[in-house]
Amino acid sequence: MTDLLALDTAPGITSWLRSSGLEIVLLIVGAMLFGRFAAFLRDRVTTKIDSTFQTSDALVRTEAAKHRHALAQVVTWVVLTIVYVLVGMEVLRRLGFSVTGLVAPAAVLGAALGFGAQRIVQDILAGFFIITERQYGFGDVVQIAVIGSADPAEGTVEDVTLRITTLRNSDGEVITVPNGQIVKVTNLSKDWARAAIDVPVSAQADITRINEVLHEVCQKAYQDPRLEPLLLDEPSVMGVEGLSIAEMNIRMVARTLPGKQFEVGRELRVRVAAALRKEGISETT
């Protein structure tokens, strides 16, 4: 009896595989291959544009590259979503489901989920304006105020789609923020960045000599072959920013390429500490 059932079943499976079954497998495999190809093409196009970008302004090049990265990610996400939906409809049709017959139930389901989908629509619209207005892009360092959260999300932008923004903070944690929940964005690397170094010294110290030492640090930093490419101009001493009975606070600032303010700030602090120690001037704590 079992052998008869096996004989009856085998031709049916073989026939199904030769007709719609094989088509379903090819559609699914084709969709997966297209996804990989789209990701490869996105990375290839971005790399090609970067390699052929003709400009002497590294600042402009960086901003353009960030926007292209974000735009490429969004376009790829939209195209893949459309392809996967179309492939899913074709698979359902070959499985015997009437796609046209699903229109009425889908309309009822869409009306029922309408209120829930409002947030998704809000996220997509917000993402559209984030990309078109170039509020931030791939590689930007941002602080994002989110509805319902007391602390802002801060980190480097790793991914931007129409629905979400993905950040990675200094601890290596990945933060995902729905675009529709963003109320305020502080871009710390838009066009250019600034490294601010506060130097606290004793109120009895020779302010003239300290300013001379800090100016020397600024000049040497701008002449350093390792730091000069990161600086847009020579760092400057702003002067006394704070004064109390015990101490003075002197501020130095440096304009840097986007995202390089932290590296430059750390290097300048090391140079300031070494220069003041060499002159016998100690920083207060």
PASEBA-1860 file (N, C-alpha, C; in nm, 3 decimals):
! residues 285
1> MTDLLALD> 0.083/-0.122/0.000/0.000/0.000/0.000/0.086/0.126/0.000 ~ 0.191/0.122/0.081/0.282/0.238/0.090/0.352/0.260/-0.043 ~ 0.389/0.152/-0.109/0.456/0.164/-0.238/0.365/0.227/-0.342 ~ 0.235/0.193/-0.337/0.140/0.251/-0.433/0.124/0.401/-0.410 ~ 0.117/0.441/-0.281/0.106/0.584/-0.250/0.230/0.659/-0.296 ~ 0.345/0.597/-0.277/0.470/0.661/-0.319/0.473/0.677/-0.470 ~ 0.422/0.576/-0.541/0.421/0.585/-0.687/0.324/0.692/-0.735 ~ 0.210/0.705/-0.663/0.112/0.807/-0.701/0.161/0.948/-0.668
9> TAPGITSW> 0.236/0.959/-0.558/0.281/1.092/-0.513/0.399/1.142/-0.595 ~ 0.492/1.054/-0.629/0.614/1.094/-0.699/0.588/1.166/-0.829 ~ 0.499/1.116/-0.916/0.473/1.190/-1.040/0.414/1.328/-1.015 ~ 0.329/1.337/-0.907/0.270/1.468/-0.877/0.375/1.570/-0.837 ~ 0.469/1.528/-0.752/0.576/1.619/-0.709/0.664/1.656/-0.827 ~ 0.695/1.555/-0.910/0.779/1.581/-1.027/0.712/1.677/-1.123 ~ 0.584/1.658/-1.143/0.510/1.748/-1.233/0.504/1.890/-1.177 ~ 0.486/1.898/-1.042/0.479/2.031/-0.980/0.613/2.104/-0.990
17> LRSSGLEI> 0.721/2.027/-0.969/0.853/2.088/-0.978/0.884/2.134/-1.120 ~ 0.833/2.058/-1.219/0.859/2.097/-1.357/0.778/2.218/-1.400 ~ 0.673/2.246/-1.328/0.588/2.361/-1.366/0.609/2.476/-1.269 ~ 0.515/2.497/-1.179/0.520/2.614/-1.091/0.626/2.601/-0.982 ~ 0.655/2.478/-0.939/0.754/2.460/-0.833/0.890/2.513/-0.873 ~ 0.932/2.479/-0.992/1.062/2.527/-1.038/1.062/2.678/-1.054 ~ 0.951/2.735/-1.098/0.941/2.879/-1.114/0.951/2.950/-0.978 ~ 0.888/2.891/-0.877/0.894/2.950/-0.742/1.038/2.950/-0.691
25> VLLIVGAM> 1.105/2.837/-0.707/1.246/2.829/-0.663/1.332/2.931/-0.737 ~ 1.310/2.942/-0.868/1.389/3.038/-0.947/1.360/3.181/-0.906 ~ 1.233/3.211/-0.873/1.198/3.347/-0.829/1.266/3.382/-0.698 ~ 1.263/3.288/-0.603/1.324/3.314/-0.472/1.476/3.328/-0.486 ~ 1.537/3.236/-0.560/1.682/3.245/-0.580/1.719/3.372/-0.655 ~ 1.637/3.406/-0.755/1.663/3.529/-0.830/1.654/3.653/-0.744 ~ 1.556/3.655/-0.652/1.543/3.770/-0.562/1.664/3.781/-0.470 ~ 1.713/3.667/-0.419/1.830/3.669/-0.332/1.954/3.716/-0.409
33> LFGRFAAF> 1.970/3.666/-0.530/2.085/3.708/-0.610/2.077/3.856/-0.646 ~ 1.955/3.903/-0.674/1.938/4.045/-0.706/1.973/4.132/-0.586 ~ 1.936/4.085/-0.465/1.970/4.161/-0.345/2.121/4.175/-0.328 ~ 2.192/4.064/-0.352/2.338/4.069/-0.341/2.398/4.158/-0.450 ~ 2.342/4.147/-0.570/2.393/4.229/-0.680/2.368/4.377/-0.654 ~ 2.250/4.410/-0.599/2.219/4.550/-0.570/2.315/4.608/-0.466 ~ 2.345/4.530/-0.362/2.441/4.575/-0.261/2.580/4.592/-0.321 ~ 2.620/4.496/-0.405/2.752/4.506/-0.470/2.757/4.629/-0.562
41> LRDRVTTK> 2.651/4.651/-0.638/2.648/4.765/-0.730/2.650/4.897/-0.655 ~ 2.578/4.903/-0.542/2.579/5.025/-0.460/2.720/5.057/-0.413 ~ 2.790/4.956/-0.358/2.926/4.979/-0.309/3.021/5.014/-0.425 ~ 3.001/4.950/-0.538/3.090/4.974/-0.653/3.072/5.117/-0.707 ~ 2.946/5.161/-0.719/2.920/5.295/-0.770/2.976/5.401/-0.675 ~ 2.955/5.382/-0.544/3.006/5.478/-0.446/3.158/5.486/-0.450 ~ 3.223/5.371/-0.459/3.369/5.369/-0.467/3.418/5.436/-0.594 ~ 3.347/5.412/-0.706/3.386/5.470/-0.834/3.375/5.622/-0.831
49> IDSTFQTS> 3.266/5.673/-0.775/3.247/5.818/-0.767/3.355/5.881/-0.680 ~ 3.386/5.817/-0.568/3.489/5.871/-0.478/3.625/5.875/-0.546 ~ 3.656/5.771/-0.625/3.788/5.764/-0.687/3.804/5.865/-0.801 ~ 3.693/5.905/-0.863/3.700/5.998/-0.977/3.660/6.139/-0.939 ~ 3.641/6.164/-0.808/3.598/6.297/-0.765/3.715/6.395/-0.782 ~ 3.691/6.499/-0.860/3.797/6.595/-0.891/3.775/6.724/-0.812 ~ 3.849/6.740/-0.703/3.844/6.863/-0.624/3.965/6.868/-0.534 ~ 4.006/6.987/-0.501/4.118/7.003/-0.409/4.069/7.031/-0.268
57> DALVRTEA> 3.937/7.042/-0.250/3.881/7.074/-0.120/3.836/6.946/-0.053 ~ 3.914/6.897/0.042/3.879/6.772/0.111/3.750/6.786/0.190 ~ 3.720/6.908/0.235/3.598/6.931/0.312/3.475/6.906/0.227 ~ 3.470/6.965/0.107/3.356/6.947/0.017/3.345/6.801/-0.025 ~ 3.459/6.740/-0.050/3.457/6.600/-0.093/3.397/6.513/0.016 ~ 3.429/6.539/0.141/3.376/6.459/0.250/3.226/6.474/0.261 ~ 3.174/6.596/0.251/3.029/6.618/0.259/2.958/6.550/0.144 ~ 3.012/6.560/0.023/2.949/6.496/-0.092/2.950/6.344/-0.076
65> AKHRHALA> 3.060/6.289/-0.026/3.070/6.144/-0.007/2.967/6.095/0.094 ~ 2.948/6.169/0.203/2.851/6.129/0.304/2.710/6.126/0.246 ~ 2.676/6.228/0.165/2.542/6.233/0.106/2.524/6.120/0.006 ~ 2.626/6.090/-0.073/2.615/5.982/-0.171/2.596/5.847/-0.103 ~ 2.667/5.826/0.007/2.652/5.702/0.081/2.508/5.686/0.130 ~ 2.455/5.791/0.191/2.317/5.785/0.243/2.217/5.764/0.130 ~ 2.236/5.835/0.019/2.144/5.824/-0.094/2.150/5.684/-0.156 ~ 2.269/5.629/-0.167/2.282/5.494/-0.222/2.213/5.391/-0.134
73> QVVTWVVL> 2.223/5.407/-0.002/2.157/5.315/0.089/2.005/5.323/0.077 ~ 1.952/5.444/0.065/1.807/5.461/0.055/1.755/5.404/-0.076 ~ 1.822/5.436/-0.187/1.777/5.386/-0.318/1.780/5.233/-0.320 ~ 1.886/5.174/-0.266/1.895/5.028/-0.262/1.782/4.969/-0.179 ~ 1.753/5.030/-0.064/1.646/4.982/0.024/1.511/4.988/-0.047 ~ 1.482/5.096/-0.117/1.354/5.111/-0.186/1.341/5.009/-0.299 ~ 1.446/4.994/-0.380/1.442/4.901/-0.493/1.423/4.758/-0.444 ~ 1.497/4.719/-0.341/1.485/4.582/-0.289/1.346/4.557/-0.230
81> TIVYVLVG> 1.289/4.657/-0.163/1.154/4.641/-0.109/1.053/4.616/-0.220 ~ 1.063/4.693/-0.329/0.971/4.674/-0.442/0.988/4.536/-0.504 ~ 1.114/4.495/-0.524/1.141/4.364/-0.585/1.088/4.251/-0.498 ~ 1.111/4.257/-0.368/1.066/4.151/-0.279/0.913/4.142/-0.276 ~ 0.845/4.256/-0.279/0.698/4.255/-0.280/0.647/4.191/-0.408 ~ 0.704/4.230/-0.523/0.661/4.173/-0.651/0.688/4.022/-0.657 ~ 0.805/3.980/-0.609/0.837/3.837/-0.607/0.740/3.762/-0.515 ~ 0.709/3.821/-0.400/0.614/3.757/-0.309/0.478/3.739/-0.374
89> MEVLRRLG> 0.430/3.838/-0.449/0.301/3.826/-0.519/0.305/3.717/-0.625 ~ 0.417/3.708/-0.697/0.428/3.604/-0.800/0.432/3.465/-0.737 ~ 0.500/3.451/-0.625/0.506/3.321/-0.557/0.367/3.280/-0.509 ~ 0.291/3.375/-0.453/0.155/3.344/-0.409/0.068/3.302/-0.527 ~ 0.084/3.368/-0.639/0.003/3.334/-0.756/0.033/3.193/-0.806 ~ 0.159/3.155/-0.803/0.196/3.022/-0.848/0.161/2.913/-0.747 ~ 0.138/2.954/-0.623/0.093/2.858/-0.523/-0.058/2.837/-0.528 ~ -0.124/2.911/-0.615/-0.268/2.892/-0.632/-0.353/3.000/-0.570
97> FSVTGLVA> -0.293/3.098/-0.505/-0.369/3.208/-0.446/-0.402/3.310/-0.556 ~ -0.523/3.358/-0.555/-0.564/3.460/-0.651/-0.525/3.597/-0.597 ~ -0.431/3.662/-0.665/-0.385/3.793/-0.619/-0.497/3.895/-0.627 ~ -0.577/3.889/-0.733/-0.689/3.982/-0.745/-0.793/3.956/-0.638 ~ -0.807/3.830/-0.596/-0.902/3.798/-0.491/-0.859/3.848/-0.355 ~ -0.731/3.879/-0.341/-0.680/3.931/-0.214/-0.696/4.081/-0.200 ~ -0.745/4.147/-0.307/-0.756/4.292/-0.302/-0.856/4.336/-0.197 ~ -0.975/4.274/-0.196/-1.078/4.313/-0.100/-1.035/4.286/0.045
105> PAAVLGAA> -0.986/4.165/0.078/-0.937/4.144/0.215/-0.822/4.238/0.251 ~ -0.737/4.267/0.153/-0.626/4.357/0.181/-0.676/4.498/0.213 ~ -0.784/4.539/0.144/-0.841/4.671/0.172/-0.897/4.678/0.313 ~ -0.966/4.570/0.353/-1.020/4.566/0.490/-0.908/4.565/0.592 ~ -0.806/4.483/0.564/-0.692/4.477/0.656/-0.618/4.610/0.661 ~ -0.607/4.675/0.545/-0.540/4.805/0.542/-0.615/4.910/0.622 ~ -0.747/4.907/0.617/-0.827/5.001/0.696/-0.812/4.973/0.845 ~ -0.804/4.844/0.879/-0.791/4.808/1.021/-0.655/4.849/1.077
113> LGFGAQRI> -0.554/4.839/0.989/-0.418/4.872/1.034/-0.379/5.016/1.004 ~ -0.477/5.094/0.955/-0.447/5.231/0.914/-0.386/5.314/1.025 ~ -0.443/5.306/1.145/-0.392/5.387/1.254/-0.252/5.340/1.296 ~ -0.232/5.208/1.293/-0.099/5.158/1.327/0.005/5.194/1.223 ~ -0.036/5.204/1.096/0.058/5.235/0.989/0.094/5.383/0.984 ~ 0.023/5.465/1.058/0.053/5.608/1.057/0.197/5.636/1.101 ~ 0.242/5.561/1.199/0.378/5.582/1.247/0.480/5.543/1.141 ~ 0.452/5.434/1.067/0.544/5.393/0.961/0.549/5.499/0.852
121> VQDILAGF> 0.432/5.551/0.814/0.428/5.658/0.713/0.503/5.780/0.763 ~ 0.487/5.811/0.890/0.557/5.925/0.949/0.708/5.904/0.943 ~ 0.753/5.782/0.974/0.896/5.751/0.968/0.950/5.768/0.827 ~ 0.875/5.719/0.728/0.921/5.725/0.588/0.926/5.869/0.539 ~ 0.825/5.948/0.572/0.825/6.089/0.530/0.941/6.164/0.596 ~ 0.963/6.139/0.725/1.075/6.205/0.793/1.208/6.165/0.732 ~ 1.222/6.036/0.698/1.346/5.990/0.635/1.366/6.053/0.499 ~ 1.258/6.072/0.424/1.267/6.137/0.293/1.325/6.278/0.306
129> FIITERQY> 1.276/6.354/0.403/1.325/6.491/0.419/1.467/6.494/0.477 ~ 1.501/6.397/0.560/1.638/6.391/0.612/1.737/6.374/0.498 ~ 1.703/6.289/0.401/1.793/6.264/0.289/1.795/6.382/0.193 ~ 1.678/6.431/0.155/1.673/6.538/0.055/1.730/6.670/0.108 ~ 1.714/6.697/0.237/1.766/6.820/0.295/1.910/6.806/0.344 ~ 1.965/6.688/0.333/2.104/6.662/0.374/2.128/6.702/0.519 ~ 2.037/6.664/0.606/2.053/6.697/0.748/2.173/6.624/0.807 ~ 2.192/6.499/0.768/2.312/6.423/0.804/2.322/6.305/0.709
137> GFGDVVQI> 2.439/6.242/0.709/2.462/6.130/0.618/2.555/6.028/0.679 ~ 2.591/5.931/0.599/2.679/5.823/0.643/2.811/5.880/0.695 ~ 2.849/5.844/0.818/2.975/5.888/0.875/2.966/6.013/0.959 ~ 2.851/6.081/0.961/2.836/6.200/1.044/2.830/6.162/1.191 ~ 2.880/6.250/1.276/2.868/6.235/1.421/2.753/6.324/1.466 ~ 2.649/6.264/1.522/2.527/6.339/1.552/2.479/6.311/1.694 ~ 2.398/6.406/1.744/2.321/6.388/1.867/2.174/6.402/1.828 ~ 2.095/6.300/1.859/1.955/6.297/1.817/1.866/6.294/1.940
145> AVIGSADP> 1.779/6.395/1.952/1.679/6.396/2.059/1.557/6.318/2.010 ~ 1.518/6.218/2.090/1.410/6.127/2.051/1.291/6.148/2.142 ~ 1.172/6.142/2.085/1.049/6.157/2.164/1.044/6.049/2.273 ~ 1.018/6.092/2.396/1.005/5.998/2.506/1.135/5.958/2.572 ~ 1.247/6.014/2.526/1.377/5.980/2.585/1.442/6.106/2.640 ~ 1.486/6.098/2.764/1.549/6.214/2.828/1.689/6.238/2.774 ~ 1.761/6.131/2.744/1.899/6.143/2.696/1.901/6.130/2.544 ~ 1.977/6.216/2.475/1.985/6.206/2.329/2.066/6.085/2.286
153> AEGTVEDV> 2.034/6.033/2.170/2.115/5.927/2.110/2.232/5.992/2.038 ~ 2.352/5.947/2.071/2.473/6.009/2.016/2.563/5.901/1.958 ~ 2.618/5.929/1.841/2.711/5.835/1.780/2.736/5.868/1.635 ~ 2.803/5.777/1.567/2.836/5.792/1.425/2.729/5.722/1.342 ~ 2.681/5.790/1.239/2.577/5.735/1.153/2.635/5.620/1.070 ~ 2.579/5.501/1.086/2.624/5.385/1.010/2.527/5.348/0.898 ~ 2.401/5.388/0.912/2.303/5.352/0.810/2.186/5.449/0.817 ~ 2.137/5.490/0.701/2.020/5.577/0.692/1.927/5.519/0.587
161> TLRITTLR> 1.805/5.484/0.627/1.702/5.443/0.532/1.585/5.539/0.547 ~ 1.482/5.516/0.469/1.365/5.602/0.480/1.293/5.583/0.613 ~ 1.316/5.471/0.681/1.242/5.445/0.805/1.324/5.464/0.931 ~ 1.452/5.426/0.929/1.531/5.431/1.052/1.668/5.493/1.026 ~ 1.729/5.537/1.134/1.868/5.582/1.135/1.944/5.495/1.235 ~ 2.057/5.441/1.194/2.136/5.354/1.280/2.266/5.424/1.319 ~ 2.291/5.431/1.450/2.411/5.495/1.503/2.495/5.392/1.579 ~ 2.623/5.419/1.589/2.711/5.341/1.676/2.784/5.439/1.767
169> NSDGEVIT> 2.765/5.423/1.899/2.825/5.517/1.993/2.969/5.480/2.025 ~ 3.031/5.558/2.113/3.173/5.539/2.143/3.200/5.408/2.215 ~ 3.097/5.348/2.277/3.112/5.219/2.344/3.091/5.101/2.250 ~ 3.066/5.131/2.121/3.044/5.024/2.025/2.901/4.976/2.018 ~ 2.810/5.037/2.093/2.670/4.996/2.092/2.599/5.052/1.970 ~ 2.510/4.972/1.910/2.433/5.013/1.794/2.298/5.067/1.840 ~ 2.265/5.187/1.798/2.139/5.253/1.837/2.054/5.271/1.712 ~ 1.932/5.223/1.715/1.839/5.236/1.604/1.729/5.333/1.641
177> VPNGQIVK> 1.712/5.438/1.560/1.615/5.543/1.589/1.516/5.553/1.474 ~ 1.385/5.536/1.498/1.287/5.561/1.391/1.288/5.708/1.351 ~ 1.292/5.734/1.224/1.304/5.873/1.177/1.188/5.960/1.222 ~ 1.069/5.901/1.236/0.953/5.980/1.276/0.956/6.023/1.421 ~ 1.045/5.963/1.502/1.053/5.998/1.644/1.161/6.101/1.672 ~ 1.227/6.149/1.568/1.334/6.247/1.586/1.274/6.388/1.597 ~ 1.310/6.459/1.702/1.260/6.596/1.720/1.371/6.700/1.704 ~ 1.496/6.658/1.721/1.607/6.752/1.708/1.734/6.677/1.675
185> VTNLSKDW> 1.810/6.730/1.580/1.938/6.668/1.540/2.049/6.772/1.554 ~ 2.152/6.737/1.627/2.272/6.820/1.636/2.382/6.749/1.560 ~ 2.421/6.806/1.446/2.524/6.746/1.361/2.659/6.804/1.402 ~ 2.744/6.718/1.457/2.876/6.761/1.505/2.982/6.759/1.397 ~ 2.945/6.720/1.275/3.044/6.709/1.168/2.988/6.759/1.035 ~ 2.903/6.859/1.039/2.845/6.915/0.918/2.937/7.022/0.860 ~ 2.984/7.002/0.736/3.072/7.096/0.667/3.209/7.105/0.733 ~ 3.214/7.144/0.860/3.340/7.146/0.933/3.310/7.128/1.081
193> ARAAIDVP> 3.412/7.099/1.158/3.395/7.077/1.302/3.495/7.164/1.377 ~ 3.471/7.178/1.506/3.559/7.261/1.589/3.600/7.185/1.714 ~ 3.730/7.184/1.738/3.784/7.127/1.861/3.810/7.241/1.958 ~ 3.750/7.235/2.075/3.768/7.338/2.177/3.846/7.279/2.294 ~ 3.955/7.345/2.329/4.041/7.297/2.437/4.045/7.403/2.546 ~ 3.996/7.369/2.664/4.000/7.460/2.779/4.123/7.430/2.863 ~ 4.200/7.534/2.891/4.326/7.518/2.967/4.311/7.592/3.100 ~ 4.285/7.521/3.210/4.275/7.587/3.341/4.413/7.608/3.403
201> VSAQADIT> 4.442/7.731/3.442/4.570/7.762/3.505/4.544/7.845/3.629 ~ 4.645/7.858/3.710/4.632/7.935/3.834/4.605/8.082/3.803 ~ 4.526/8.146/3.886/4.494/8.287/3.866/4.616/8.376/3.884 ~ 4.720/8.325/3.953/4.842/8.403/3.974/4.945/8.384/3.863 ~ 4.913/8.301/3.764/5.009/8.272/3.657/5.023/8.392/3.564 ~ 5.135/8.397/3.491/5.162/8.505/3.396/5.081/8.480/3.269 ~ 4.972/8.554/3.255/4.881/8.531/3.143/4.949/8.561/3.009 ~ 5.037/8.659/3.006/5.105/8.694/2.881/5.194/8.579/2.833
209> RINEVLHE> 5.271/8.522/2.928/5.360/8.412/2.892/5.279/8.288/2.851 ~ 5.168/8.263/2.919/5.084/8.149/2.884/5.030/8.163/2.742 ~ 4.983/8.283/2.708/4.933/8.307/2.572/5.042/8.284/2.468 ~ 5.165/8.325/2.498/5.275/8.304/2.406/5.300/8.155/2.386 ~ 5.298/8.079/2.496/5.321/7.934/2.487/5.211/7.867/2.405 ~ 5.086/7.908/2.427/4.975/7.847/2.354/4.979/7.883/2.205 ~ 5.020/8.005/2.174/5.035/8.044/2.033/5.143/7.960/1.964 ~ 5.252/7.934/2.037/5.357/7.849/1.981/5.305/7.707/1.954
217> VCQKAYQD> 5.223/7.656/2.046/5.164/7.524/2.027/5.076/7.523/1.903 ~ 4.999/7.629/1.882/4.912/7.637/1.765/4.993/7.638/1.635 ~ 5.100/7.716/1.633/5.181/7.725/1.513/5.249/7.592/1.480 ~ 5.305/7.527/1.582/5.373/7.400/1.560/5.274/7.291/1.518 ~ 5.153/7.295/1.573/5.052/7.195/1.536/5.013/7.211/1.390 ~ 5.001/7.334/1.343/4.960/7.356/1.204/5.072/7.322/1.106 ~ 5.196/7.324/1.154/5.310/7.289/1.071/5.341/7.139/1.074 ~ 5.274/7.067/1.163/5.298/6.923/1.176/5.238/6.851/1.054
225> PRLEPLLL> 5.317/6.774/0.979/5.264/6.704/0.859/5.152/6.606/0.891 ~ 5.146/6.560/1.014/5.041/6.465/1.051/4.910/6.534/1.087 ~ 4.918/6.652/1.148/4.798/6.723/1.190/4.746/6.820/1.085 ~ 4.835/6.877/1.005/4.795/6.981/0.910/4.683/6.937/0.814 ~ 4.684/6.812/0.763/4.574/6.772/0.674/4.437/6.769/0.743 ~ 4.435/6.760/0.876/4.309/6.755/0.948/4.256/6.893/0.985 ~ 4.343/6.995/0.973/4.307/7.132/1.014/4.270/7.215/0.893 ~ 4.167/7.298/0.908/4.127/7.390/0.801/4.205/7.520/0.807
233> DEPSVMGV> 4.250/7.556/0.924/4.336/7.674/0.941/4.413/7.657/1.071 ~ 4.499/7.753/1.100/4.581/7.743/1.221/4.495/7.758/1.346 ~ 4.512/7.672/1.446/4.437/7.688/1.572/4.466/7.824/1.633 ~ 4.370/7.874/1.710/4.384/8.008/1.768/4.352/8.005/1.916 ~ 4.405/8.104/1.986/4.381/8.120/2.129/4.273/8.227/2.147 ~ 4.160/8.189/2.204/4.048/8.282/2.220/4.067/8.376/2.338 ~ 4.148/8.335/2.435/4.169/8.417/2.553/4.102/8.358/2.675 ~ 4.090/8.440/2.777/4.033/8.395/2.904/3.881/8.383/2.890
241> EGLSIAEM> 3.830/8.263/2.913/3.687/8.236/2.903/3.621/8.231/3.040 ~ 3.698/8.206/3.142/3.643/8.198/3.278/3.747/8.246/3.378 ~ 3.700/8.310/3.484/3.792/8.366/3.584/3.730/8.352/3.722 ~ 3.809/8.301/3.814/3.769/8.294/3.954/3.888/8.331/4.041 ~ 3.870/8.327/4.172/3.980/8.365/4.262/4.097/8.267/4.249 ~ 4.065/8.141/4.226/4.170/8.038/4.226/4.229/8.012/4.089 ~ 4.152/8.029/3.981/4.202/7.988/3.851/4.145/8.070/3.737 ~ 4.214/8.061/3.622/4.167/8.117/3.496/4.147/8.003/3.398
249> NIRMVART> 4.054/8.022/3.307/4.030/7.921/3.204/4.054/7.984/3.067 ~ 4.156/7.934/2.997/4.193/7.988/2.866/4.149/7.887/2.759 ~ 4.085/7.939/2.656/4.031/7.849/2.553/4.108/7.861/2.423 ~ 4.138/7.742/2.365/4.194/7.731/2.230/4.088/7.664/2.142 ~ 4.082/7.704/2.017/3.988/7.640/1.923/4.062/7.608/1.794 ~ 4.014/7.502/1.727/4.074/7.461/1.600/3.963/7.412/1.509 ~ 3.956/7.465/1.388/3.859/7.417/1.288/3.919/7.297/1.217 ~ 3.843/7.189/1.210/3.894/7.063/1.155/3.799/7.010/1.048
257> LPGKQFEV> 3.846/6.908/0.980/3.758/6.836/0.888/3.647/6.768/0.967 ~ 3.533/6.741/0.905/3.421/6.678/0.976/3.462/6.548/1.043 ~ 3.426/6.536/1.171/3.453/6.414/1.246/3.593/6.401/1.301 ~ 3.682/6.497/1.271/3.821/6.489/1.317/3.848/6.575/1.440 ~ 3.742/6.639/1.495/3.764/6.730/1.607/3.811/6.656/1.733 ~ 3.769/6.532/1.752/3.809/6.459/1.872/3.957/6.419/1.864 ~ 4.000/6.373/1.749/4.140/6.337/1.731/4.231/6.458/1.747 ~ 4.193/6.570/1.685/4.272/6.692/1.694/4.272/6.744/1.837
265> GRELRVRV> 4.157/6.741/1.904/4.148/6.789/2.041/4.239/6.712/2.135 ~ 4.242/6.579/2.121/4.329/6.498/2.207/4.476/6.532/2.184 ~ 4.515/6.548/2.058/4.653/6.578/2.026/4.694/6.715/2.079 ~ 4.607/6.814/2.066/4.640/6.949/2.115/4.651/6.952/2.267 ~ 4.568/6.876/2.336/4.576/6.872/2.483/4.710/6.816/2.527 ~ 4.757/6.713/2.458/4.889/6.656/2.492/4.998/6.759/2.470 ~ 4.990/6.832/2.359/5.093/6.931/2.329/5.088/7.048/2.428 ~ 4.968/7.091/2.467/4.955/7.201/2.563/5.013/7.160/2.698
273> AAALRKEG> 4.978/7.040/2.744/5.029/6.994/2.874/5.181/6.986/2.875 ~ 5.238/6.934/2.765/5.384/6.923/2.758/5.450/7.060/2.754 ~ 5.392/7.155/2.679/5.451/7.288/2.666/5.445/7.364/2.799 ~ 5.332/7.354/2.870/5.320/7.424/3.000/5.413/7.362/3.103 ~ 5.425/7.231/3.102/5.515/7.166/3.196/5.660/7.205/3.169 ~ 5.695/7.221/3.043/5.831/7.262/3.007/5.861/7.402/3.057 ~ 5.759/7.488/3.061/5.777/7.626/3.108/5.760/7.638/3.260 ~ 5.733/7.526/3.325/5.715/7.529/3.470/5.580/7.581/3.511
281> ISETT> 5.481/7.577/3.421/5.346/7.623/3.450/5.257/7.500/3.462 ~ 5.190/7.488/3.575/5.105/7.370/3.596/4.960/7.407/3.577 ~ 4.887/7.312/3.515/4.743/7.329/3.499/4.674/7.293/3.631 ~ 4.566/7.363/3.661/4.488/7.331/3.782/4.391/7.220/3.749 ~ 4.341/7.154/3.851/4.246/7.044/3.832/4.116/7.077/3.902
END
